[in-house]
Amino acid sequence: MKKQTQKTRAIALMGILSALLLIMAFTPLGYLKVGAISISLLMIPVALGAIALGPVAGALLGTLFGITSFVQCFGADAFGTFIFELNPFFCFVMCIVARALAGFLAGLIGKLIFNRFSNSAGQFIGCAITGLCAALFNTILFMGCLITFFWNNTKFIETMESWGITTAGLGKFLAAFVGVNAIIEAAAGCVITGAIGFALFKAGLLPFNGPVFRKGDKKESAKA
């Protein structure tokens, strides 16, 4: 009965986070538009799922984030549409596979931290670092795919230049393309995920008795 209750709660939490992610994805809540470039806040619910339920949940929510991003490549987002026109398969990998991997890796980071630290400081730091890593992994993997797949594409280079994004060198391009974006996304992921996750710990809603929980909680569960 206890396992069934935990499973039901896990499904309910995944449903809530998925709904939140979808609302954010298709409203101004999830993206800050700056010209053709978008600053995304969608790794925050991904990070929260990874904290509460572990790497697999992070991967599933990351996949959902990626699907919403891929859908916008059909005319809703200028950059995504351009990338899709260049190569649909590479666009799929950038949007979906990279986000799923980012969520999974963030979940691994969270699991390592929460299995190591159980005090209040550890809870806050664990949530904040998981949120930070989720945003950073998202940026690193997305940009890694972009550079790997399109950096030698003449049309890509010409279009970036026409949009005012320098391609004079890889370092300058990365700074121009994701310099501000990455900083804002990482800061928001760190602060917001840390605050929400810590509040959930204090409210007794975490640890969730799912894949991610602390050593002390494992012992208590075993005694029960």
N, CA, C and O of each residue as an XYZ file, in Angstrom:
896
protein
N       0.835     -1.210      0.000
C       0.000      0.000      0.000
C       0.869      1.260      0.000
O       0.581      2.231     -0.699
N       1.955      1.220      0.812
C       2.836      2.383      0.881
C       3.506      2.648     -0.459
O       3.625      3.795     -0.890
N       3.948      1.558     -1.123
C       4.587      1.712     -2.432
C       3.604      2.262     -3.445
O       3.967      3.091     -4.279
N       2.342      1.801     -3.377
C       1.327      2.284     -4.295
C       1.059      3.767     -4.074
O       0.869      4.520     -5.030
N       1.044      4.190     -2.790
C       0.829      5.604     -2.468
C       1.968      6.463     -3.002
O       1.742      7.541     -3.553
N       3.203      5.972     -2.832
C       4.361      6.706     -3.342
C       4.306      6.814     -4.862
O       4.624      7.861     -5.427
N       3.906      5.740     -5.517
C       3.795      5.753     -6.975
C       2.740      6.741     -7.430
O       2.935      7.465     -8.407
N       1.619      6.769     -6.718
C       0.540      7.706     -7.060
C       0.997      9.148     -6.891
O       0.716     10.008     -7.727
N       1.710      9.397     -5.792
C       2.220     10.749     -5.546
C       3.235     11.144     -6.616
O       3.248     12.288     -7.072
N       4.082     10.202     -7.015
C       5.082     10.490     -8.051
C       4.415     10.842     -9.369
O       4.816     11.787    -10.049
N       3.387     10.067     -9.724
C       2.653     10.335    -10.969
C       1.974     11.698    -10.895
O       1.964     12.455    -11.866
N       1.405     11.999     -9.722
C       0.733     13.292     -9.552
C       1.720     14.446     -9.687
O       1.427     15.451    -10.334
N       2.892     14.296     -9.074
C       3.900     15.353     -9.161
C       4.387     15.530    -10.596
O       4.556     16.656    -11.064
N       4.613     14.416    -11.292
C       5.024     14.506    -12.698
C       3.957     15.203    -13.525
O       4.273     15.980    -14.426
N       2.699     14.930    -13.223
C       1.607     15.586    -13.943
C       1.592     17.084    -13.696
O       1.394     17.874    -14.620
N       1.805     17.475    -12.430
C       1.811     18.900    -12.082
C       2.970     19.624    -12.768
O       2.791     20.692    -13.353
N       4.158     19.027    -12.686
C       5.337     19.651    -13.297
C       5.220     19.684    -14.825
O       5.646     20.645    -15.465
N       4.646     18.641    -15.396
C       4.453     18.623    -16.850
C       3.481     19.712    -17.278
O       3.701     20.399    -18.275
N       2.395     19.863    -16.508
C       1.423     20.914    -16.821
C       2.053     22.297    -16.689
O       1.834     23.174    -17.523
N       2.845     22.479    -15.620
C       3.528     23.761    -15.428
C       4.469     24.039    -16.585
O       4.528     25.159    -17.092
N       5.199     23.022    -16.998
C       6.148     23.187    -18.100
C       5.427     23.572    -19.389
O       5.883     24.446    -20.126
N       4.302     22.918    -19.655
C       3.542     23.222    -20.873
C       2.976     24.645    -20.837
O       2.983     25.352    -21.845
N       2.489     25.051    -19.670
C       1.970     26.423    -19.535
C       3.082     27.430    -19.787
O       2.893     28.414    -20.503
N       4.240     27.175    -19.193
C       5.375     28.070    -19.393
C       5.837     28.084    -20.848
O       6.222     29.126    -21.378
N       5.793     26.912    -21.486
C       6.307     26.803    -22.853
C       5.486     27.597    -23.855
O       6.022     28.127    -24.828
N       4.179     27.677    -23.612
C       3.316     28.296    -24.600
C       2.698     29.607    -24.113
O       1.684     30.064    -24.641
N       3.319     30.193    -23.109
C       2.943     31.528    -22.647
C       4.237     32.312    -22.417
O       5.319     31.725    -22.427
N       4.144     33.613    -22.214
C       5.354     34.415    -21.946
C       6.072     34.046    -20.654
O       7.171     34.543    -20.406
N       5.482     33.184    -19.821
C       6.115     32.810    -18.559
C       7.407     32.030    -18.760
O       8.303     32.088    -17.919
N       7.509     31.302    -19.867
C       8.630     30.416    -20.053
C       9.796     30.973    -20.839
O      10.908     30.451    -20.755
N       9.555     32.030    -21.605
C      10.605     32.563    -22.470
C      10.668     34.082    -22.375
O       9.649     34.770    -22.329
N      11.881     34.570    -22.347
C      12.106     36.006    -22.509
C      12.666     36.189    -23.913
O      13.782     35.753    -24.197
N      11.906     36.827    -24.789
C      12.313     36.992    -26.174
C      13.208     38.220    -26.320
O      12.856     39.321    -25.895
N      14.362     38.006    -26.924
C      15.294     39.099    -27.228
C      15.645     38.978    -28.703
O      16.579     38.266    -29.075
N      14.888     39.679    -29.536
C      15.082     39.557    -30.985
C      14.756     38.146    -31.432
O      13.681     37.629    -31.128
N      15.681     37.518    -32.154
C      15.463     36.159    -32.648
C      15.851     35.110    -31.610
O      15.594     33.922    -31.802
N      16.469     35.542    -30.512
C      16.966     34.618    -29.499
C      16.017     34.583    -28.302
O      15.427     35.600    -27.936
N      15.877     33.394    -27.692
C      15.003     33.228    -26.539
C      15.805     32.840    -25.305
O      16.692     31.989    -25.366
N      15.482     33.476    -24.190
C      16.043     33.088    -22.899
C      15.005     32.208    -22.232
O      13.907     32.669    -21.919
N      15.339     30.948    -22.011
C      14.372     29.971    -21.521
C      14.475     29.765    -20.014
O      15.567     29.702    -19.450
N      13.302     29.659    -19.374
C      13.221     29.340    -17.948
C      12.668     27.934    -17.735
O      12.349     27.554    -16.609
N      12.556     27.166    -18.808
C      11.875     25.877    -18.740
C      12.687     24.774    -18.071
O      12.143     23.712    -17.768
N      13.977     25.005    -17.835
C      14.739     23.997    -17.114
C      14.432     24.023    -15.620
O      14.858     23.123    -14.897
N      13.710     25.020    -15.142
C      13.374     25.089    -13.711
C      12.444     23.945    -13.302
O      12.774     23.222    -12.361
N      11.276     23.742    -13.974
C      10.462     22.574    -13.601
C      11.177     21.247    -13.869
O      10.941     20.262    -13.168
N      12.044     21.218    -14.874
C      12.842     20.008    -15.122
C      13.734     19.721    -13.921
O      13.824     18.580    -13.468
N      14.393     20.759    -13.406
C      15.275     20.598    -12.246
C      14.491     20.179    -11.010
O      14.961     19.346    -10.235
N      13.308     20.744    -10.817
C      12.489     20.382     -9.655
C      12.074     18.914     -9.724
O      12.071     18.219     -8.708
N      11.725     18.446    -10.916
C      11.396     17.040    -11.073
C      12.588     16.147    -10.817
O      12.456     15.078    -10.221
N      13.760     16.586    -11.268
C      14.982     15.815    -11.036
C      15.316     15.749     -9.550
O      15.785     14.718     -9.066
N      15.077     16.838     -8.821
C      15.319     16.871     -7.379
C      14.375     15.915     -6.658
O      14.796     15.141     -5.798
N      13.106     15.975     -7.015
C      12.098     15.203     -6.300
C      12.092     13.726     -6.651
O      11.870     12.883     -5.782
N      12.334     13.405     -7.919
C      12.127     12.036     -8.391
C      13.335     11.390     -9.047
O      13.299     10.205     -9.380
N      14.400     12.150     -9.236
C      15.616     11.542     -9.746
C      15.893     11.744    -11.224
O      15.135     12.429    -11.909
N      16.971     11.154    -11.723
C      17.449     11.376    -13.090
C      16.448     11.012    -14.182
O      16.340     11.725    -15.179
N      15.715      9.915    -14.008
C      14.764      9.498    -15.044
C      13.655     10.529    -15.199
O      13.266     10.873    -16.315
N      13.146     11.022    -14.066
C      12.127     12.072    -14.119
C      12.685     13.324    -14.775
O      12.001     13.976    -15.564
N      13.939     13.661    -14.448
C      14.578     14.805    -15.090
C      14.663     14.617    -16.590
O      14.436     15.558    -17.351
N      14.992     13.400    -17.023
C      15.085     13.110    -18.454
C      13.718     13.214    -19.130
O      13.612     13.748    -20.233
N      12.676     12.707    -18.477
C      11.330     12.756    -19.060
C      10.833     14.195    -19.190
O      10.272     14.575    -20.218
N      11.041     14.983    -18.150
C      10.624     16.386    -18.205
C      11.488     17.157    -19.204
O      10.994     18.049    -19.895
N      12.780     16.814    -19.280
C      13.636     17.423    -20.284
C      13.165     17.100    -21.692
O      13.214     17.947    -22.584
N      12.706     15.863    -21.886
C      12.164     15.472    -23.184
C      10.923     16.288    -23.529
O      10.759     16.739    -24.662
N      10.050     16.473    -22.535
C       8.846     17.273    -22.761
C       9.217     18.707    -23.120
O       8.630     19.294    -24.029
N      10.186     19.270    -22.411
C      10.690     20.598    -22.747
C      11.184     20.614    -24.191
O      10.880     21.533    -24.952
N      11.953     19.583    -24.561
C      12.484     19.515    -25.912
C      11.399     19.435    -26.972
O      11.519     20.031    -28.042
N      10.340     18.697    -26.669
C       9.231     18.580    -27.625
C       8.568     19.930    -27.847
O       8.255     20.300    -28.979
N       8.353     20.672    -26.748
C       7.748     22.001    -26.911
C       8.659     22.921    -27.716
O       8.180     23.748    -28.492
N       9.979     22.778    -27.532
C      10.928     23.578    -28.289
C      10.913     23.188    -29.762
O      10.970     24.046    -30.643
N      10.835     21.886    -30.017
C      10.822     21.396    -31.396
C       9.552     21.839    -32.126
O       9.595     22.173    -33.310
N       8.436     21.841    -31.422
C       7.169     22.280    -32.022
C       7.277     23.720    -32.500
O       6.707     24.073    -33.531
N       8.003     24.556    -31.761
C       8.128     25.960    -32.133
C       9.010     26.170    -33.360
O       9.072     27.269    -33.911
N       9.688     25.111    -33.779
C      10.509     25.198    -34.990
C       9.668     25.176    -36.266
O      10.197     25.313    -37.369
N       8.368     25.006    -36.109
C       7.470     25.001    -37.259
C       6.822     26.370    -37.433
O       5.612     26.479    -37.635
N       7.642     27.407    -37.352
C       7.170     28.755    -37.653
C       6.992     29.671    -36.473
O       6.883     30.883    -36.655
N       6.958     29.128    -35.240
C       6.711     29.970    -34.066
C       7.962     30.684    -33.579
O       7.865     31.749    -32.969
N       9.130     30.117    -33.837
C      10.388     30.702    -33.378
C      11.316     30.871    -34.577
O      11.564     29.919    -35.317
N      11.826     32.081    -34.763
C      12.619     32.377    -35.962
C      13.875     31.533    -36.047
O      14.182     30.974    -37.099
N      14.610     31.438    -34.934
C      15.850     30.672    -34.963
C      15.583     29.181    -35.135
O      16.247     28.511    -35.926
N      14.611     28.668    -34.391
C      14.283     27.254    -34.499
C      13.817     26.881    -35.894
O      14.185     25.832    -36.423
N      13.011     27.741    -36.481
C      12.530     27.489    -37.846
C      13.689     27.462    -38.828
O      13.724     26.626    -39.732
N      14.628     28.368    -38.654
C      15.811     28.416    -39.526
C      16.636     27.137    -39.400
O      17.064     26.572    -40.407
N      16.859     26.679    -38.169
C      17.639     25.467    -37.939
C      16.924     24.249    -38.520
O      17.558     23.374    -39.108
N      15.610     24.197    -38.353
C      14.833     23.076    -38.900
C      14.947     23.026    -40.415
O      15.051     21.947    -40.997
N      14.927     24.185    -41.053
C      15.054     24.235    -42.508
C      16.437     23.774    -42.963
O      16.574     23.185    -44.035
N      17.452     24.038    -42.157
C      18.800     23.581    -42.505
C      18.908     22.064    -42.422
O      19.439     21.426    -43.331
N      18.404     21.484    -41.331
C      18.482     20.033    -41.151
C      17.494     19.598    -40.064
O      17.773     19.795    -38.881
N      16.359     19.017    -40.428
C      15.346     18.613    -39.444
C      15.853     17.625    -38.397
O      15.492     17.727    -37.225
N      16.694     16.660    -38.814
C      17.176     15.652    -37.863
C      18.089     16.280    -36.822
O      17.938     16.022    -35.628
N      19.028     17.095    -37.262
C      19.918     17.758    -36.315
C      19.131     18.672    -35.385
O      19.454     18.798    -34.203
N      18.106     19.302    -35.922
C      17.241     20.162    -35.110
C      16.549     19.338    -34.024
O      16.434     19.780    -32.880
N      16.095     18.151    -34.383
C      15.461     17.229    -33.426
C      16.423     16.876    -32.301
O      16.053     16.906    -31.128
N      17.653     16.544    -32.661
C      18.657     16.184    -31.654
C      18.927     17.357    -30.724
O      18.990     17.187    -29.506
N      19.086     18.547    -31.295
C      19.351     19.744    -30.495
C      18.218     20.047    -29.532
O      18.456     20.369    -28.368
N      16.996     19.945    -30.010
C      15.841     20.347    -29.208
C      15.456     19.303    -28.170
O      15.171     19.649    -27.024
N      15.443     18.032    -28.556
C      14.875     16.997    -27.698
C      15.944     16.163    -26.996
O      15.930     16.050    -25.770
N      16.855     15.590    -27.744
C      17.852     14.713    -27.136
C      18.733     15.477    -26.140
O      19.008     14.992    -25.043
N      19.168     16.670    -26.536
C      20.027     17.467    -25.656
C      19.310     17.834    -24.362
O      19.920     17.813    -23.293
N      18.015     18.173    -24.444
C      17.260     18.568    -23.246
C      17.009     17.347    -22.343
O      17.066     17.460    -21.118
N      16.735     16.194    -22.942
C      16.545     14.984    -22.139
C      17.822     14.642    -21.372
O      17.770     14.301    -20.191
N      18.956     14.735    -22.041
C      20.237     14.446    -21.393
C      20.544     15.467    -20.307
O      21.086     15.113    -19.260
N      20.202     16.731    -20.545
C      20.426     17.776    -19.540
C      19.630     17.487    -18.271
O      20.150     17.627    -17.163
N      18.364     17.082    -18.432
C      17.543     16.748    -17.275
C      18.062     15.540    -16.523
O      18.027     15.507    -15.293
N      18.546     14.542    -17.260
C      19.093     13.336    -16.642
C      20.350     13.658    -15.839
O      20.495     13.216    -14.699
N      21.253     14.426    -16.433
C      22.496     14.783    -15.750
C      22.230     15.640    -14.515
O      22.898     15.479    -13.494
N      21.262     16.549    -14.603
C      20.901     17.359    -13.438
C      20.391     16.468    -12.313
O      20.694     16.698    -11.143
N      19.608     15.441    -12.677
C      19.119     14.499    -11.677
C      20.240     13.739    -11.002
O      20.182     13.482     -9.800
N      21.263     13.375    -11.764
C      22.415     12.690    -11.177
C      23.136     13.584    -10.176
O      23.534     13.137     -9.100
N      23.301     14.861    -10.548
C      23.947     15.811     -9.634
C      23.145     15.928     -8.342
O      23.703     15.871     -7.246
N      21.834     16.091     -8.482
C      20.985     16.197     -7.305
C      21.063     14.967     -6.427
O      21.133     15.075     -5.203
N      21.051     13.798     -7.046
C      21.115     12.548     -6.286
C      22.402     12.446     -5.482
O      22.391     12.038     -4.320
N      23.506     12.818     -6.110
C      24.805     12.777     -5.420
C      24.818     13.706     -4.209
O      25.305     13.340     -3.139
N      24.278     14.912     -4.388
C      24.305     15.897     -3.303
C      23.402     15.482     -2.154
O      23.812     15.534     -0.995
N      22.169     15.068     -2.465
C      21.221     14.744     -1.402
C      21.559     13.447     -0.683
O      21.164     13.255      0.467
N      22.279     12.565     -1.342
C      22.747     11.362     -0.656
C      23.951     11.654      0.227
O      24.335     10.834      1.061
N      24.536     12.815      0.038
C      25.738     13.198      0.789
C      25.409     14.117      1.961
O      25.993     13.979      3.037
N      24.480     15.053      1.763
C      24.159     16.054      2.788
C      22.685     15.975      3.135
O      21.843     15.793      2.256
N      22.367     16.114      4.431
C      20.975     16.009      4.872
C      20.510     17.199      5.701
O      19.328     17.279      6.034
N      21.409     18.133      6.046
C      20.989     19.276      6.858
C      20.341     20.343      5.988
O      20.277     20.206      4.766
N      19.866     21.396      6.620
C      19.145     22.452      5.890
C      20.020     23.129      4.846
O      19.570     23.412      3.736
N      21.266     23.387      5.208
C      22.182     24.014      4.257
C      22.388     23.111      3.048
O      22.430     23.579      1.910
N      22.517     21.812      3.304
C      22.694     20.863      2.220
C      21.487     20.793      1.314
O      21.616     20.644      0.099
N      20.308     20.902      1.911
C      19.078     20.879      1.113
C      19.022     22.080      0.167
O      18.748     21.938     -1.025
N      19.286     23.260      0.723
C      19.238     24.460     -0.121
C      20.308     24.429     -1.191
O      20.037     24.696     -2.362
N      21.537     24.100     -0.783
C      22.643     24.063     -1.737
C      22.388     23.010     -2.813
O      22.665     23.239     -3.990
N      21.863     21.860     -2.406
C      21.567     20.812     -3.371
C      20.544     21.255     -4.401
O      20.715     21.008     -5.594
N      19.485     21.906     -3.950
C      18.457     22.396     -4.879
C      19.030     23.466     -5.800
O      18.784     23.456     -7.006
N      19.797     24.388     -5.223
C      20.359     25.475     -6.025
C      21.348     24.954     -7.063
O      21.330     25.385     -8.216
N      22.205     24.031     -6.653
C      23.196     23.500     -7.589
C      22.532     22.668     -8.675
O      22.952     22.710     -9.832
N      21.505     21.917     -8.317
C      20.780     21.147     -9.332
C      20.141     22.071    -10.360
O      20.200     21.802    -11.559
N      19.528     23.162     -9.895
C      18.947     24.138    -10.819
C      19.993     24.798    -11.696
O      19.787     24.999    -12.893
N      21.127     25.133    -11.077
C      22.227     25.731    -11.829
C      22.749     24.772    -12.893
O      22.939     25.158    -14.046
N      22.979     23.525    -12.501
C      23.517     22.531    -13.437
C      22.536     22.229    -14.556
O      22.944     22.024    -15.699
N      21.242     22.199    -14.240
C      20.244     21.945    -15.282
C      20.330     22.999    -16.375
O      20.310     22.679    -17.563
N      20.425     24.269    -15.959
C      20.528     25.353    -16.937
C      21.843     25.282    -17.709
O      21.863     25.470    -18.926
N      22.938     25.011    -17.001
C      24.238     24.940    -17.668
C      24.324     23.761    -18.632
O      24.827     23.902    -19.746
N      23.832     22.596    -18.204
C      23.835     21.437    -19.087
C      23.002     21.710    -20.337
O      23.378     21.325    -21.444
N      21.876     22.376    -20.145
C      21.027     22.715    -21.279
C      21.785     23.587    -22.280
O      21.763     23.326    -23.483
N      22.447     24.610    -21.781
C      23.206     25.507    -22.656
C      24.373     24.787    -23.326
O      24.573     24.904    -24.535
N      25.138     24.045    -22.535
C      26.330     23.368    -23.065
C      25.961     22.346    -24.131
O      26.586     22.295    -25.191
N      24.942     21.530    -23.851
C      24.563     20.482    -24.802
C      23.923     21.073    -26.055
O      24.198     20.625    -27.168
N      23.070     22.079    -25.872
C      22.431     22.712    -27.027
C      23.479     23.372    -27.924
O      23.481     23.184    -29.140
N      24.368     24.150    -27.299
C      25.386     24.833    -28.090
C      26.411     23.853    -28.663
O      26.944     24.072    -29.750
N      26.682     22.784    -27.937
C      27.577     21.770    -28.470
C      27.025     21.155    -29.737
O      27.756     20.939    -30.704
N      25.732     20.874    -29.731
C      25.081     20.347    -30.939
C      25.093     21.388    -32.061
O      25.360     21.062    -33.218
N      24.803     22.629    -31.709
C      24.753     23.686    -32.717
C      26.102     23.840    -33.419
O      26.166     23.919    -34.646
N      27.166     23.882    -32.642
C      28.507     24.047    -33.215
C      28.906     22.811    -34.019
O      29.444     22.923    -35.121
N      28.638     21.633    -33.456
C      29.007     20.389    -34.135
C      28.294     20.243    -35.474
O      28.898     19.834    -36.466
N      27.021     20.576    -35.495
C      26.207     20.328    -36.689
C      26.264     21.448    -37.726
O      26.161     21.183    -38.924
N      26.427     22.711    -37.275
C      26.198     23.824    -38.200
C      27.337     24.827    -38.338
O      27.259     25.722    -39.180
N      28.392     24.703    -37.535
C      29.425     25.730    -37.566
C      30.094     25.850    -38.934
O      30.528     26.939    -39.309
N      30.185     24.768    -39.674
C      30.810     24.804    -40.996
C      29.800     24.973    -42.127
O      30.137     24.827    -43.302
N      28.560     25.282    -41.759
C      27.514     25.482    -42.760
C      27.512     26.950    -43.208
O      27.295     27.853    -42.400
N      27.754     27.169    -44.486
C      27.867     28.541    -45.010
C      26.587     29.334    -44.807
O      26.639     30.509    -44.442
N      25.443     28.710    -45.039
C      24.173     29.420    -44.878
C      23.954     29.819    -43.431
O      23.436     30.901    -43.156
N      24.342     28.959    -42.508
C      24.211     29.278    -41.092
C      25.049     30.498    -40.743
O      24.573     31.419    -40.078
N      26.299     30.502    -41.192
C      27.202     31.623    -40.906
C      26.668     32.916    -41.497
O      26.654     33.949    -40.828
N      26.234     32.864    -42.735
C      25.722     34.073    -43.400
C      24.480     34.607    -42.705
O      24.322     35.819    -42.554
N      23.606     33.717    -42.284
C      22.378     34.155    -41.620
C      22.669     34.769    -40.261
O      22.073     35.783    -39.899
N      23.578     34.164    -39.506
C      23.942     34.729    -38.211
C      24.508     36.139    -38.367
O      24.189     37.038    -37.589
N      25.341     36.318    -39.370
C      25.910     37.642    -39.638
C      24.815     38.634    -40.006
O      24.856     39.791    -39.589
N      23.845     38.187    -40.780
C      22.745     39.082    -41.181
C      21.870     39.465    -39.995
O      21.213     40.506    -40.018
N      21.856     38.632    -38.959
C      21.104     38.925    -37.745
C      21.926     39.735    -36.746
O      21.450     40.045    -35.654
N      23.142     40.073    -37.116
C      23.985     40.875    -36.245
C      24.746     40.081    -35.213
O      25.244     40.657    -34.246
N      24.856     38.748    -35.389
C      25.598     37.899    -34.462
C      26.934     37.555    -35.108
O      26.973     36.874    -36.133
N      28.012     38.016    -34.523
C      29.329     37.839    -35.126
C      29.747     36.371    -35.211
O      29.501     35.592    -34.290
N      30.369     36.010    -36.306
C      30.931     34.671    -36.480
C      32.421     34.777    -36.822
O      32.992     33.888    -37.453
N      33.034     35.878    -36.393
C      34.448     36.106    -36.691
C      35.340     35.066    -36.021
O      36.459     34.822    -36.472
N      34.859     34.466    -34.970
C      35.594     33.413    -34.269
C      34.622     32.661    -33.383
O      33.592     33.206    -32.987
N      34.937     31.420    -33.068
C      34.023     30.602    -32.277
C      33.755     31.217    -30.909
O      32.616     31.240    -30.443
N      34.829     31.723    -30.259
C      34.658     32.328    -28.947
C      33.751     33.546    -28.993
O      32.883     33.714    -28.136
N      33.954     34.397    -29.997
C      33.125     35.601    -30.130
C      31.677     35.241    -30.444
O      30.748     35.884    -29.955
N      31.494     34.212    -31.261
C      30.135     33.772    -31.589
C      29.409     33.276    -30.339
O      28.258     33.642    -30.100
N      30.083     32.445    -29.544
C      29.455     31.922    -28.331
C      29.110     33.040    -27.360
O      28.047     33.032    -26.739
N      30.016     33.999    -27.235
C      29.771     35.127    -26.335
C      28.570     35.946    -26.801
O      27.745     36.372    -25.992
N      28.482     36.162    -28.124
C      27.390     36.956    -28.670
C      26.066     36.199    -28.618
O      25.010     36.787    -28.385
N      26.139     34.883    -28.838
C      24.914     34.092    -28.970
C      24.319     33.697    -27.625
O      23.106     33.782    -27.434
N      25.169     33.263    -26.688
C      24.644     32.773    -25.411
C      25.268     33.431    -24.194
O      24.998     33.014    -23.067
N      26.094     34.447    -24.391
C      26.747     35.068    -23.247
C      25.771     35.537    -22.191
O      25.821     35.075    -21.051
N      24.885     36.446    -22.552
C      23.884     36.973    -21.620
C      22.845     35.911    -21.289
O      22.452     35.754    -20.134
N      22.396     35.172    -22.330
C      21.385     34.140    -22.128
C      21.808     33.145    -21.055
O      21.058     32.855    -20.123
N      23.022     32.631    -21.205
C      23.500     31.593    -20.297
C      23.582     32.101    -18.869
O      23.240     31.377    -17.934
N      24.031     33.334    -18.688
C      24.159     33.909    -17.346
C      22.785     34.054    -16.694
O      22.602     33.683    -15.535
N      21.820     34.595    -17.443
C      20.478     34.794    -16.894
C      19.813     33.457    -16.581
O      19.225     33.288    -15.512
N      19.906     32.505    -17.515
C      19.283     31.201    -17.305
C      19.901     30.471    -16.116
O      19.187     29.862    -15.319
N      21.230     30.531    -15.996
C      21.904     29.859    -14.888
C      21.545     30.507    -13.555
O      21.281     29.812    -12.573
N      21.535     31.839    -13.521
C      21.201     32.548    -12.282
C      19.761     32.266    -11.861
O      19.487     32.001    -10.690
N      18.842     32.326    -12.833
C      17.433     32.063    -12.528
C      17.237     30.624    -12.074
O      16.508     30.366    -11.117
N      17.882     29.687    -12.756
C      17.765     28.286    -12.374
C      18.284     28.037    -10.972
O      17.673     27.303    -10.196
N      19.402     28.645    -10.651
C      20.011     28.480     -9.329
C      19.126     29.068     -8.234
O      18.805     28.382     -7.264
N      18.735     30.314     -8.380
C      17.999     31.028     -7.329
C      16.575     30.485     -7.175
O      16.144     30.174     -6.065
N      15.849     30.374     -8.287
C      14.442     29.967     -8.216
C      14.311     28.501     -7.794
O      13.496     28.173     -6.931
N      15.105     27.629     -8.396
C      15.045     26.213     -8.020
C      15.479     26.025     -6.576
O      14.884     25.238     -5.839
N      16.523     26.753     -6.173
C      16.972     26.658     -4.786
C      15.888     27.080     -3.816
O      15.656     26.407     -2.811
N      15.223     28.189     -4.106
C      14.194     28.710     -3.206
C      12.980     27.787     -3.141
O      12.492     27.473     -2.056
N      12.496     27.353     -4.304
C      11.308     26.487     -4.335
C      11.615     25.123     -3.720
O      10.843     24.612     -2.909
N      12.745     24.538     -4.112
C      13.108     23.232     -3.571
C      13.277     23.266     -2.063
O      12.807     22.368     -1.364
N      13.942     24.294     -1.555
C      14.154     24.414     -0.111
C      12.825     24.592      0.614
O      12.620     24.026      1.688
N      11.922     25.380      0.029
C      10.597     25.572      0.622
C       9.835     24.251      0.700
O       9.126     23.991      1.672
N       9.989     23.413     -0.339
C       9.322     22.107     -0.333
C       9.902     21.194      0.737
O       9.170     20.433      1.370
N      11.217     21.269      0.942
C      11.838     20.512      2.028
C      11.263     20.955      3.370
O      10.881     20.116      4.186
N      11.198     22.266      3.607
C      10.719     22.799      4.874
C       9.239     22.493      5.093
O       8.792     22.340      6.230
N       8.484     22.404      3.997
C       7.058     22.099      4.112
C       6.806     20.609      4.308
O       5.666     20.190      4.509
N       7.860     19.815      4.250
C       7.720     18.379      4.433
C       7.319     17.634      3.180
O       7.012     16.443      3.239
N       7.315     18.323      2.033
C       6.940     17.683      0.778
C       8.119     16.986      0.119
O       7.936     16.178     -0.791
N       9.313     17.292      0.570
C      10.527     16.600      0.161
C      11.306     16.267      1.443
O      11.236     17.034      2.403
N      12.044     15.152      1.489
C      12.261     14.183      0.422
C      10.968     13.460      0.053
O      10.057     13.338      0.871
N      10.903     12.991     -1.167
C       9.675     12.487     -1.748
C       9.509     10.980     -1.581
O       8.494     10.414     -1.987
N      10.509     10.330     -0.981
C      10.546      8.873     -0.897
C      10.557      8.224     -2.265
O      10.120      7.086     -2.439
N      11.074      8.982     -3.247
C      11.257      8.457     -4.590
C      12.702      8.073     -4.774
O      13.378      7.758     -3.795
N      13.206      8.088     -6.009
C      14.587      7.693     -6.256
C      15.615      8.566     -5.539
O      16.706      8.096     -5.217
N      15.277      9.827     -5.286
C      16.217     10.718     -4.605
C      15.748     10.942     -3.178
O      14.730     11.599     -2.957
N      16.474     10.407     -2.210
C      16.239     10.760     -0.826
C      17.486     10.484     -0.026
O      18.385      9.776     -0.480
N      17.537     11.035      1.148
C      18.768     11.061      1.905
C      19.019      9.749      2.629
O      18.111      8.932      2.787
N      20.265      9.551      3.070
C      20.637      8.316      3.748
C      19.811      8.122      5.021
O      19.360      7.015      5.317
N      19.619      9.211      5.768
C      18.844      9.113      6.996
C      17.419      8.672      6.747
O      16.846      7.922      7.537
N      16.842      9.141      5.640
C      15.478      8.773      5.300
C      15.394      7.303      4.913
O      14.389      6.643      5.181
N      16.455      6.785      4.279
C      16.469      5.367      3.918
C      16.408      4.503      5.178
O      15.695      3.501      5.228
N      17.178      4.917      6.201
C      17.199      4.154      7.433
C      15.845      4.178      8.118
O      15.362      3.163      8.619
N      15.228      5.393      8.129
C      13.914      5.514      8.755
C      12.893      4.661      8.048
O      12.052      4.031      8.689
N      12.958      4.633      6.689
C      12.023      3.830      5.914
C      12.197      2.361      6.214
O      11.221      1.616      6.299
N      13.469      1.934      6.377
C      13.743      0.537      6.641
C      13.171      0.131      8.007
O      12.634     -0.967      8.149
N      13.285      1.019      9.019
C      12.752      0.727     10.351
C      11.233      0.636     10.317
O      10.625     -0.191     10.996
N      10.623      1.527      9.489
C       9.170      1.522      9.397
C       8.669      0.197      8.807
O       7.463      0.007      8.652
